[in-house]
Amino acid sequence: MHDRRIGHKRHYDEARLQGLFAPRGFRHVETQWTGHPLKVLQYALTIAGQRLRRDPSRVWWALERADLGSRKRRLGALQISAVFERR
């Protein structure tokens, strides 16, 4: 229901993306998952840092690196990024 309200009408997983691209001459190179629950903490700490007049960039980038370190973990990810190359 929520997806319809915000315009999300398509959901893809890795297998479905590969199935769509392979017949069109693309080879799957890599898939990454990002936007883990850590991103919520990252956002909250950034807002708190700004309100306290502190530079939140160190915390931001530390949590960004942690999220990217989990890019092979599907569980909890909000975003999938798949890389394909033309054969």
ZIHUKA-V15679 format. One record per backbone hydrogen bond with DSSP energy under -0.5 kcal/mol. NH is the residue of the N-H (numbers start at 1). CO is the residue of the C=O. E is the energy in kcal/mol with one decimal. If there is no record, write none. Layout:
NH	CO	E
NH	CO	E
This chain:
5	1	-1.6
6	2	-1.7
7	3	-0.6
7	4	-0.7
8	3	-2.2
9	7	-0.8
17	13	-2.3
18	14	-2.4
19	15	-2.3
20	16	-1.7
21	17	-2.2
22	18	-2.6
23	19	-0.6
24	21	-1.3
25	22	-1.9
26	21	-1.5
27	85	-3.3
29	83	-3.0
30	83	-1.3
32	81	-2.7
33	71	-3.0
34	79	-2.1
39	36	-3.0
40	37	-1.2
41	37	-1.1
42	38	-2.4
43	39	-2.4
44	40	-2.5
45	41	-2.8
46	42	-1.7
47	43	-2.3
48	44	-2.4
49	45	-2.5
50	46	-2.2
51	47	-2.2
52	48	-1.8
53	50	-1.3
54	49	-3.5
56	54	-0.8
60	56	-2.8
61	57	-2.7
62	58	-1.9
63	59	-2.5
64	60	-2.3
65	61	-2.3
66	62	-1.7
67	63	-2.3
68	64	-2.6
69	65	-2.0
70	66	-0.6
70	67	-1.2
71	68	-1.6
73	70	-2.6
74	72	-0.7
77	74	-2.3
78	34	-1.4
79	34	-2.4
81	32	-2.8
83	30	-3.2
85	27	-2.3
87	25	-3.1
